[in-house]
Amino acid sequence: MSHPVPTLVVYKPKPGHEKQLQALVEKHWTTLDELGLATSEPARIWRATEKSRDEKTQQPPYFVEIFSWKDEKSSDVAHQTPEVMAMWEPMGEHMAELQIIKLEQLV
């Protein structure tokens, strides 16, 4: 039996690309959902800023998304789906860094 795969994604924009990346992140889950690759529970998205006491070392804002793939195979299928790649490729133009983290609930 296949189970949903909770996933946390951190999108760090290139300088000056925050708005463009935010628009793409906001469409991410909708695209995956329309293609049956994500669970029906909508993604949660945050704009994140790291706490810093020194404004000189303050990092720029970034985005955090939590959603669940429908099952273990969905991520692989997404990489072969033109509609998903049409969304992911422009994201790359606006990102300085990307982290994809598979979550496992403990309690």
A tleap script that builds the chain and sets N, CA, C and O, in Angstrom:
source leaprc.protein.ff14SB
mol = sequence {
  NMET SER HIE PRO VAL PRO THR LEU VAL VAL
  TYR LYS PRO LYS PRO GLY HIE GLU LYS GLN
  LEU GLN ALA LEU VAL GLU LYS HIE TRP THR
  THR LEU ASP GLU LEU GLY LEU ALA THR SER
  GLU PRO ALA ARG ILE TRP ARG ALA THR GLU
  LYS SER ARG ASP GLU LYS THR GLN GLN PRO
  PRO TYR PHE VAL GLU ILE PHE SER TRP LYS
  ASP GLU LYS SER SER ASP VAL ALA HIE GLN
  THR PRO GLU VAL MET ALA MET TRP GLU PRO
  MET GLY GLU HIE MET ALA GLU LEU GLN ILE
  ILE LYS LEU GLU GLN LEU CVAL
}
set mol.1.N position { 0.842 -1.186 0.000 }
set mol.1.CA position { 0.000 0.000 0.000 }
set mol.1.C position { 0.889 1.251 0.000 }
set mol.1.O position { 1.872 1.317 0.738 }
set mol.2.N position { 0.552 2.206 -0.799 }
set mol.2.CA position { 1.349 3.433 -0.870 }
set mol.2.C position { 0.810 4.456 0.120 }
set mol.2.O position { -0.391 4.534 0.379 }
set mol.3.N position { 1.734 5.233 0.661 }
set mol.3.CA position { 1.392 6.244 1.657 }
set mol.3.C position { 1.859 7.608 1.184 }
set mol.3.O position { 2.815 7.705 0.415 }
set mol.4.N position { 1.185 8.679 1.645 }
set mol.4.CA position { 1.654 10.025 1.329 }
set mol.4.C position { 3.062 10.251 1.853 }
set mol.4.O position { 3.483 9.633 2.831 }
set mol.5.N position { 3.789 11.150 1.185 }
set mol.5.CA position { 5.164 11.461 1.564 }
set mol.5.C position { 5.233 12.946 1.936 }
set mol.5.O position { 5.324 13.803 1.057 }
set mol.6.N position { 5.189 13.251 3.241 }
set mol.6.CA position { 5.300 14.654 3.660 }
set mol.6.C position { 6.668 15.209 3.264 }
set mol.6.O position { 7.701 14.566 3.450 }
set mol.7.N position { 6.642 16.414 2.715 }
set mol.7.CA position { 7.862 17.008 2.176 }
set mol.7.C position { 7.941 18.480 2.562 }
set mol.7.O position { 6.956 19.214 2.493 }
set mol.8.N position { 9.135 18.888 2.970 }
set mol.8.CA position { 9.401 20.282 3.278 }
set mol.8.C position { 10.381 20.790 2.224 }
set mol.8.O position { 11.406 20.159 1.966 }
set mol.9.N position { 10.062 21.923 1.621 }
set mol.9.CA position { 10.926 22.491 0.587 }
set mol.9.C position { 11.303 23.912 1.000 }
set mol.9.O position { 10.451 24.709 1.393 }
set mol.10.N position { 12.596 24.210 0.902 }
set mol.10.CA position { 13.101 25.550 1.193 }
set mol.10.C position { 13.591 26.137 -0.125 }
set mol.10.O position { 14.480 25.587 -0.776 }
set mol.11.N position { 12.997 27.263 -0.505 }
set mol.11.CA position { 13.343 27.955 -1.743 }
set mol.11.C position { 14.036 29.262 -1.380 }
set mol.11.O position { 13.411 30.143 -0.789 }
set mol.12.N position { 15.299 29.404 -1.719 }
set mol.12.CA position { 16.027 30.647 -1.443 }
set mol.12.C position { 16.215 31.395 -2.764 }
set mol.12.O position { 16.897 30.908 -3.665 }
set mol.13.N position { 15.604 32.586 -2.876 }
set mol.13.CA position { 15.688 33.335 -4.138 }
set mol.13.C position { 17.038 34.001 -4.350 }
set mol.13.O position { 17.758 34.319 -3.404 }
set mol.14.N position { 17.354 34.199 -5.616 }
set mol.14.CA position { 18.495 35.033 -5.966 }
set mol.14.C position { 18.142 36.469 -5.574 }
set mol.14.O position { 16.961 36.808 -5.502 }
set mol.15.N position { 19.132 37.311 -5.320 }
set mol.15.CA position { 18.837 38.710 -4.998 }
set mol.15.C position { 17.981 39.354 -6.091 }
set mol.15.O position { 18.290 39.261 -7.279 }
set mol.16.N position { 16.904 40.008 -5.664 }
set mol.16.CA position { 16.011 40.689 -6.596 }
set mol.16.C position { 14.984 39.789 -7.274 }
set mol.16.O position { 14.228 40.260 -8.124 }
set mol.17.N position { 14.938 38.511 -6.920 }
set mol.17.CA position { 14.027 37.567 -7.569 }
set mol.17.C position { 12.930 37.057 -6.637 }
set mol.17.O position { 12.239 36.092 -6.966 }
set mol.18.N position { 12.764 37.691 -5.486 }
set mol.18.CA position { 11.812 37.205 -4.490 }
set mol.18.C position { 10.378 37.133 -5.028 }
set mol.18.O position { 9.710 36.114 -4.854 }
set mol.19.N position { 9.905 38.183 -5.667 }
set mol.19.CA position { 8.514 38.199 -6.143 }
set mol.19.C position { 8.261 37.150 -7.216 }
set mol.19.O position { 7.223 36.488 -7.206 }
set mol.20.N position { 9.204 36.993 -8.143 }
set mol.20.CA position { 9.033 36.002 -9.208 }
set mol.20.C position { 8.995 34.593 -8.631 }
set mol.20.O position { 8.171 33.772 -9.032 }
set mol.21.N position { 9.886 34.321 -7.691 }
set mol.21.CA position { 9.923 32.993 -7.089 }
set mol.21.C position { 8.674 32.746 -6.253 }
set mol.21.O position { 8.119 31.647 -6.282 }
set mol.22.N position { 8.231 33.740 -5.517 }
set mol.22.CA position { 7.023 33.587 -4.706 }
set mol.22.C position { 5.828 33.210 -5.584 }
set mol.22.O position { 5.054 32.324 -5.222 }
set mol.23.N position { 5.673 33.861 -6.710 }
set mol.23.CA position { 4.553 33.558 -7.610 }
set mol.23.C position { 4.600 32.105 -8.073 }
set mol.23.O position { 3.561 31.451 -8.159 }
set mol.24.N position { 5.782 31.600 -8.370 }
set mol.24.CA position { 5.919 30.205 -8.812 }
set mol.24.C position { 5.671 29.230 -7.668 }
set mol.24.O position { 5.029 28.198 -7.863 }
set mol.25.N position { 6.168 29.543 -6.489 }
set mol.25.CA position { 5.950 28.674 -5.327 }
set mol.25.C position { 4.452 28.589 -5.018 }
set mol.25.O position { 3.950 27.522 -4.665 }
set mol.26.N position { 3.754 29.692 -5.149 }
set mol.26.CA position { 2.319 29.701 -4.862 }
set mol.26.C position { 1.518 28.839 -5.847 }
set mol.26.O position { 0.413 28.406 -5.523 }
set mol.27.N position { 2.056 28.588 -7.031 }
set mol.27.CA position { 1.382 27.738 -8.022 }
set mol.27.C position { 1.824 26.274 -7.938 }
set mol.27.O position { 1.224 25.412 -8.581 }
set mol.28.N position { 2.857 25.989 -7.161 }
set mol.28.CA position { 3.478 24.673 -7.137 }
set mol.28.C position { 2.488 23.563 -6.774 }
set mol.28.O position { 2.274 22.640 -7.560 }
set mol.29.N position { 1.887 23.651 -5.589 }
set mol.29.CA position { 0.988 22.588 -5.141 }
set mol.29.C position { -0.222 22.455 -6.069 }
set mol.29.O position { -0.648 21.340 -6.372 }
set mol.30.N position { -0.771 23.569 -6.516 }
set mol.30.CA position { -1.941 23.520 -7.400 }
set mol.30.C position { -1.644 22.689 -8.641 }
set mol.30.O position { -2.466 21.875 -9.062 }
set mol.31.N position { -0.480 22.893 -9.219 }
set mol.31.CA position { -0.088 22.124 -10.403 }
set mol.31.C position { 0.033 20.640 -10.067 }
set mol.31.O position { -0.480 19.790 -10.794 }
set mol.32.N position { 0.714 20.334 -8.964 }
set mol.32.CA position { 0.872 18.933 -8.565 }
set mol.32.C position { -0.479 18.289 -8.264 }
set mol.32.O position { -0.715 17.134 -8.621 }
set mol.33.N position { -1.359 19.032 -7.614 }
set mol.33.CA position { -2.691 18.522 -7.277 }
set mol.33.C position { -3.509 18.244 -8.535 }
set mol.33.O position { -4.152 17.199 -8.637 }
set mol.34.N position { -3.489 19.169 -9.489 }
set mol.34.CA position { -4.252 18.991 -10.734 }
set mol.34.C position { -3.815 17.744 -11.490 }
set mol.34.O position { -4.610 17.135 -12.206 }
set mol.35.N position { -2.548 17.367 -11.331 }
set mol.35.CA position { -2.005 16.199 -12.024 }
set mol.35.C position { -2.105 14.925 -11.182 }
set mol.35.O position { -1.654 13.861 -11.606 }
set mol.36.N position { -2.695 15.034 -9.994 }
set mol.36.CA position { -2.868 13.872 -9.135 }
set mol.36.C position { -1.586 13.395 -8.475 }
set mol.36.O position { -1.485 12.228 -8.097 }
set mol.37.N position { -0.603 14.277 -8.330 }
set mol.37.CA position { 0.686 13.894 -7.761 }
set mol.37.C position { 0.824 14.247 -6.284 }
set mol.37.O position { 1.708 13.725 -5.604 }
set mol.38.N position { -0.033 15.121 -5.784 }
set mol.38.CA position { 0.007 15.541 -4.380 }
set mol.38.C position { -1.296 15.125 -3.707 }
set mol.38.O position { -2.299 14.858 -4.370 }
set mol.39.N position { -1.261 15.077 -2.380 }
set mol.39.CA position { -2.496 14.797 -1.659 }
set mol.39.C position { -3.423 15.997 -1.785 }
set mol.39.O position { -3.000 17.072 -2.209 }
set mol.40.N position { -4.673 15.816 -1.421 }
set mol.40.CA position { -5.651 16.899 -1.552 }
set mol.40.C position { -5.502 17.977 -0.481 }
set mol.40.O position { -6.118 19.039 -0.577 }
set mol.41.N position { -4.688 17.709 0.536 }
set mol.41.CA position { -4.448 18.734 1.551 }
set mol.41.C position { -3.549 19.816 0.959 }
set mol.41.O position { -2.417 19.530 0.568 }
set mol.42.N position { -4.036 21.049 0.888 }
set mol.42.CA position { -3.242 22.123 0.279 }
set mol.42.C position { -1.903 22.322 0.982 }
set mol.42.O position { -1.769 22.096 2.185 }
set mol.43.N position { -0.934 22.747 0.207 }
set mol.43.CA position { 0.387 23.070 0.756 }
set mol.43.C position { 0.259 24.261 1.688 }
set mol.43.O position { -0.632 25.099 1.545 }
set mol.44.N position { 1.160 24.311 2.630 }
set mol.44.CA position { 1.290 25.492 3.483 }
set mol.44.C position { 2.602 26.148 3.099 }
set mol.44.O position { 3.632 25.486 2.977 }
set mol.45.N position { 2.551 27.469 2.907 }
set mol.45.CA position { 3.718 28.215 2.442 }
set mol.45.C position { 3.965 29.383 3.396 }
set mol.45.O position { 3.041 30.089 3.800 }
set mol.46.N position { 5.233 29.561 3.740 }
set mol.46.CA position { 5.629 30.663 4.609 }
set mol.46.C position { 6.735 31.477 3.946 }
set mol.46.O position { 7.536 30.950 3.175 }
set mol.47.N position { 6.763 32.740 4.253 }
set mol.47.CA position { 7.905 33.607 3.947 }
set mol.47.C position { 8.733 33.597 5.219 }
set mol.47.O position { 8.230 33.957 6.284 }
set mol.48.N position { 9.968 33.200 5.131 }
set mol.48.CA position { 10.801 33.009 6.312 }
set mol.48.C position { 11.957 33.992 6.339 }
set mol.48.O position { 12.533 34.328 5.304 }
set mol.49.N position { 12.286 34.445 7.536 }
set mol.49.CA position { 13.479 35.254 7.752 }
set mol.49.C position { 14.177 34.706 8.990 }
set mol.49.O position { 13.537 34.409 9.998 }
set mol.50.N position { 15.471 34.578 8.901 }
set mol.50.CA position { 16.238 34.069 10.021 }
set mol.50.C position { 16.434 35.179 11.040 }
set mol.50.O position { 16.673 36.334 10.685 }
set mol.51.N position { 16.331 34.815 12.303 }
set mol.51.CA position { 16.550 35.784 13.364 }
set mol.51.C position { 18.044 36.075 13.470 }
set mol.51.O position { 18.874 35.166 13.494 }
set mol.52.N position { 18.358 37.344 13.533 }
set mol.52.CA position { 19.761 37.737 13.651 }
set mol.52.C position { 19.838 38.991 14.503 }
set mol.52.O position { 19.026 39.905 14.360 }
set mol.53.N position { 20.806 39.024 15.374 }
set mol.53.CA position { 20.993 40.210 16.208 }
set mol.53.C position { 21.767 41.287 15.465 }
set mol.53.O position { 21.701 42.468 15.806 }
set mol.54.N position { 22.501 40.861 14.446 }
set mol.54.CA position { 23.338 41.778 13.690 }
set mol.54.C position { 22.716 41.993 12.313 }
set mol.54.O position { 22.672 41.073 11.496 }
set mol.55.N position { 22.238 43.206 12.062 }
set mol.55.CA position { 21.585 43.489 10.783 }
set mol.55.C position { 22.525 43.306 9.596 }
set mol.55.O position { 22.061 43.057 8.483 }
set mol.56.N position { 23.829 43.423 9.806 }
set mol.56.CA position { 24.798 43.257 8.727 }
set mol.56.C position { 24.859 41.815 8.232 }
set mol.56.O position { 25.185 41.567 7.071 }
set mol.57.N position { 24.549 40.875 9.105 }
set mol.57.CA position { 24.595 39.456 8.712 }
set mol.57.C position { 23.203 38.897 8.423 }
set mol.57.O position { 23.054 37.702 8.170 }
set mol.58.N position { 22.187 39.754 8.460 }
set mol.58.CA position { 20.814 39.315 8.219 }
set mol.58.C position { 20.690 38.719 6.812 }
set mol.58.O position { 21.060 39.359 5.828 }
set mol.59.N position { 20.173 37.504 6.725 }
set mol.59.CA position { 19.979 36.836 5.448 }
set mol.59.C position { 18.676 37.315 4.808 }
set mol.59.O position { 17.743 37.671 5.527 }
set mol.60.N position { 18.590 37.333 3.482 }
set mol.60.CA position { 17.347 37.753 2.833 }
set mol.60.C position { 16.235 36.733 3.079 }
set mol.60.O position { 16.512 35.577 3.397 }
set mol.61.N position { 14.981 37.157 2.934 }
set mol.61.CA position { 13.857 36.252 3.137 }
set mol.61.C position { 13.865 35.118 2.116 }
set mol.61.O position { 14.419 35.242 1.024 }
set mol.62.N position { 13.244 34.027 2.496 }
set mol.62.CA position { 13.093 32.876 1.608 }
set mol.62.C position { 11.736 32.244 1.870 }
set mol.62.O position { 10.984 32.727 2.717 }
set mol.63.N position { 11.413 31.170 1.155 }
set mol.63.CA position { 10.101 30.545 1.266 }
set mol.63.C position { 10.237 29.105 1.738 }
set mol.63.O position { 11.173 28.393 1.377 }
set mol.64.N position { 9.276 28.704 2.552 }
set mol.64.CA position { 9.207 27.337 3.051 }
set mol.64.C position { 7.828 26.792 2.694 }
set mol.64.O position { 6.806 27.429 2.950 }
set mol.65.N position { 7.822 25.610 2.103 }
set mol.65.CA position { 6.566 24.962 1.703 }
set mol.65.C position { 6.520 23.566 2.312 }
set mol.65.O position { 7.513 22.839 2.295 }
set mol.66.N position { 5.366 23.200 2.845 }
set mol.66.CA position { 5.137 21.833 3.301 }
set mol.66.C position { 3.920 21.297 2.549 }
set mol.66.O position { 2.848 21.901 2.556 }
set mol.67.N position { 4.112 20.160 1.908 }
set mol.67.CA position { 3.025 19.473 1.213 }
set mol.67.C position { 3.341 17.984 1.241 }
set mol.67.O position { 4.415 17.576 1.684 }
set mol.68.N position { 2.400 17.180 0.767 }
set mol.68.CA position { 2.638 15.736 0.693 }
set mol.68.C position { 2.451 15.231 -0.727 }
set mol.68.O position { 1.435 15.484 -1.374 }
set mol.69.N position { 3.472 14.504 -1.196 }
set mol.69.CA position { 3.316 13.763 -2.439 }
set mol.69.C position { 2.269 12.677 -2.196 }
set mol.69.O position { 2.119 12.200 -1.071 }
set mol.70.N position { 1.558 12.293 -3.226 }
set mol.70.CA position { 0.530 11.258 -3.096 }
set mol.70.C position { 1.145 9.932 -2.627 }
set mol.70.O position { 0.561 9.227 -1.804 }
set mol.71.N position { 2.318 9.603 -3.154 }
set mol.71.CA position { 3.009 8.363 -2.786 }
set mol.71.C position { 4.488 8.491 -3.145 }
set mol.71.O position { 4.935 9.531 -3.627 }
set mol.72.N position { 5.229 7.425 -2.906 }
set mol.72.CA position { 6.682 7.437 -3.153 }
set mol.72.C position { 7.049 7.659 -4.627 }
set mol.72.O position { 8.124 8.182 -4.921 }
set mol.73.N position { 6.178 7.271 -5.542 }
set mol.73.CA position { 6.485 7.366 -6.974 }
set mol.73.C position { 6.185 8.738 -7.571 }
set mol.73.O position { 6.696 9.079 -8.638 }
set mol.74.N position { 5.366 9.516 -6.892 }
set mol.74.CA position { 4.886 10.784 -7.467 }
set mol.74.C position { 5.991 11.757 -7.835 }
set mol.74.O position { 5.904 12.434 -8.860 }
set mol.75.N position { 7.027 11.836 -7.015 }
set mol.75.CA position { 8.139 12.749 -7.315 }
set mol.75.C position { 8.831 12.348 -8.606 }
set mol.75.O position { 9.171 13.207 -9.419 }
set mol.76.N position { 9.043 11.063 -8.801 }
set mol.76.CA position { 9.669 10.582 -10.038 }
set mol.76.C position { 8.789 10.868 -11.253 }
set mol.76.O position { 9.280 11.265 -12.310 }
set mol.77.N position { 7.489 10.661 -11.088 }
set mol.77.CA position { 6.548 10.933 -12.184 }
set mol.77.C position { 6.578 12.422 -12.535 }
set mol.77.O position { 6.525 12.795 -13.707 }
set mol.78.N position { 6.663 13.266 -11.502 }
set mol.78.CA position { 6.683 14.713 -11.728 }
set mol.78.C position { 7.854 15.124 -12.621 }
set mol.78.O position { 7.717 16.018 -13.456 }
set mol.79.N position { 8.998 14.474 -12.446 }
set mol.79.CA position { 10.178 14.798 -13.257 }
set mol.79.C position { 10.004 14.410 -14.730 }
set mol.79.O position { 10.789 14.833 -15.578 }
set mol.80.N position { 9.000 13.625 -15.027 }
set mol.80.CA position { 8.739 13.195 -16.407 }
set mol.80.C position { 7.467 13.826 -16.969 }
set mol.80.O position { 7.009 13.451 -18.048 }
set mol.81.N position { 6.897 14.785 -16.236 }
set mol.81.CA position { 5.635 15.403 -16.631 }
set mol.81.C position { 5.888 16.811 -17.163 }
set mol.81.O position { 6.382 17.666 -16.427 }
set mol.82.N position { 5.560 17.066 -18.424 }
set mol.82.CA position { 5.848 18.379 -19.023 }
set mol.82.C position { 5.261 19.563 -18.249 }
set mol.82.O position { 5.914 20.600 -18.133 }
set mol.83.N position { 4.047 19.428 -17.720 }
set mol.83.CA position { 3.422 20.542 -16.988 }
set mol.83.C position { 4.216 20.892 -15.730 }
set mol.83.O position { 4.323 22.063 -15.366 }
set mol.84.N position { 4.768 19.881 -15.069 }
set mol.84.CA position { 5.565 20.137 -13.866 }
set mol.84.C position { 6.910 20.748 -14.254 }
set mol.84.O position { 7.352 21.721 -13.643 }
set mol.85.N position { 7.548 20.188 -15.251 }
set mol.85.CA position { 8.842 20.719 -15.675 }
set mol.85.C position { 8.713 22.163 -16.169 }
set mol.85.O position { 9.637 22.960 -16.007 }
set mol.86.N position { 7.572 22.497 -16.770 }
set mol.86.CA position { 7.336 23.868 -17.242 }
set mol.86.C position { 7.251 24.841 -16.072 }
set mol.86.O position { 7.450 26.043 -16.251 }
set mol.87.N position { 6.958 24.333 -14.877 }
set mol.87.CA position { 6.921 25.170 -13.685 }
set mol.87.C position { 8.283 25.151 -12.981 }
set mol.87.O position { 8.771 26.189 -12.534 }
set mol.88.N position { 8.886 23.971 -12.888 }
set mol.88.CA position { 10.162 23.851 -12.159 }
set mol.88.C position { 11.317 24.559 -12.865 }
set mol.88.O position { 12.160 25.163 -12.201 }
set mol.89.N position { 11.374 24.499 -14.185 }
set mol.89.CA position { 12.493 25.123 -14.905 }
set mol.89.C position { 12.585 26.630 -14.651 }
set mol.89.O position { 13.681 27.122 -14.383 }
set mol.90.N position { 11.480 27.385 -14.724 }
set mol.90.CA position { 11.580 28.816 -14.400 }
set mol.90.C position { 11.965 29.067 -12.937 }
set mol.90.O position { 12.606 30.072 -12.628 }
set mol.91.N position { 11.576 28.159 -12.044 }
set mol.91.CA position { 11.976 28.318 -10.645 }
set mol.91.C position { 13.500 28.374 -10.541 }
set mol.91.O position { 14.053 29.169 -9.780 }
set mol.92.N position { 14.159 27.534 -11.302 }
set mol.92.CA position { 15.616 27.483 -11.274 }
set mol.92.C position { 16.264 28.801 -11.641 }
set mol.92.O position { 17.342 29.123 -11.143 }
set mol.93.N position { 15.621 29.566 -12.504 }
set mol.93.CA position { 16.143 30.866 -12.913 }
set mol.93.C position { 16.125 31.872 -11.763 }
set mol.93.O position { 16.891 32.836 -11.758 }
set mol.94.N position { 15.245 31.640 -10.793 }
set mol.94.CA position { 15.047 32.608 -9.707 }
set mol.94.C position { 15.604 32.145 -8.364 }
set mol.94.O position { 15.555 32.893 -7.388 }
set mol.95.N position { 16.132 30.927 -8.299 }
set mol.95.CA position { 16.597 30.371 -7.033 }
set mol.95.C position { 18.115 30.381 -6.897 }
set mol.95.O position { 18.844 30.076 -7.841 }
set mol.96.N position { 18.567 30.738 -5.710 }
set mol.96.CA position { 19.976 30.616 -5.374 }
set mol.96.C position { 20.235 29.258 -4.739 }
set mol.96.O position { 21.326 28.700 -4.855 }
set mol.97.N position { 19.210 28.732 -4.064 }
set mol.97.CA position { 19.372 27.459 -3.354 }
set mol.97.C position { 18.009 26.790 -3.183 }
set mol.97.O position { 16.982 27.456 -3.051 }
set mol.98.N position { 18.030 25.455 -3.190 }
set mol.98.CA position { 16.818 24.654 -2.999 }
set mol.98.C position { 17.159 23.490 -2.083 }
set mol.98.O position { 18.168 22.810 -2.275 }
set mol.99.N position { 16.312 23.266 -1.087 }
set mol.99.CA position { 16.443 22.098 -0.223 }
set mol.99.C position { 15.116 21.344 -0.268 }
set mol.99.O position { 14.054 21.949 -0.124 }
set mol.100.N position { 15.172 20.042 -0.464 }
set mol.100.CA position { 13.980 19.191 -0.455 }
set mol.100.C position { 14.197 18.159 0.642 }
set mol.100.O position { 15.171 17.407 0.623 }
set mol.101.N position { 13.273 18.134 1.598 }
set mol.101.CA position { 13.446 17.301 2.779 }
set mol.101.C position { 12.227 16.413 2.957 }
set mol.101.O position { 11.104 16.902 3.082 }
set mol.102.N position { 12.454 15.109 2.967 }
set mol.102.CA position { 11.389 14.140 3.228 }
set mol.102.C position { 11.192 14.086 4.739 }
set mol.102.O position { 12.146 13.887 5.492 }
set mol.103.N position { 9.950 14.264 5.172 }
set mol.103.CA position { 9.644 14.293 6.603 }
set mol.103.C position { 9.078 12.955 7.065 }
set mol.103.O position { 8.347 12.279 6.340 }
set mol.104.N position { 9.432 12.603 8.271 }
set mol.104.CA position { 8.904 11.394 8.894 }
set mol.104.C position { 8.392 11.786 10.269 }
set mol.104.O position { 9.167 12.200 11.132 }
set mol.105.N position { 7.092 11.656 10.474 }
set mol.105.CA position { 6.499 12.054 11.750 }
set mol.105.C position { 6.886 11.068 12.850 }
set mol.105.O position { 6.784 9.854 12.675 }
set mol.106.N position { 7.328 11.603 13.973 }
set mol.106.CA position { 7.740 10.764 15.095 }
set mol.106.C position { 6.631 10.604 16.137 }
set mol.106.O position { 6.428 9.510 16.664 }
set mol.107.N position { 5.935 11.663 16.425 }
set mol.107.CA position { 4.847 11.591 17.425 }
set mol.107.C position { 3.631 12.294 16.894 }
set mol.107.O position { 2.606 12.352 17.573 }
savepdb mol mol.pdb
quit
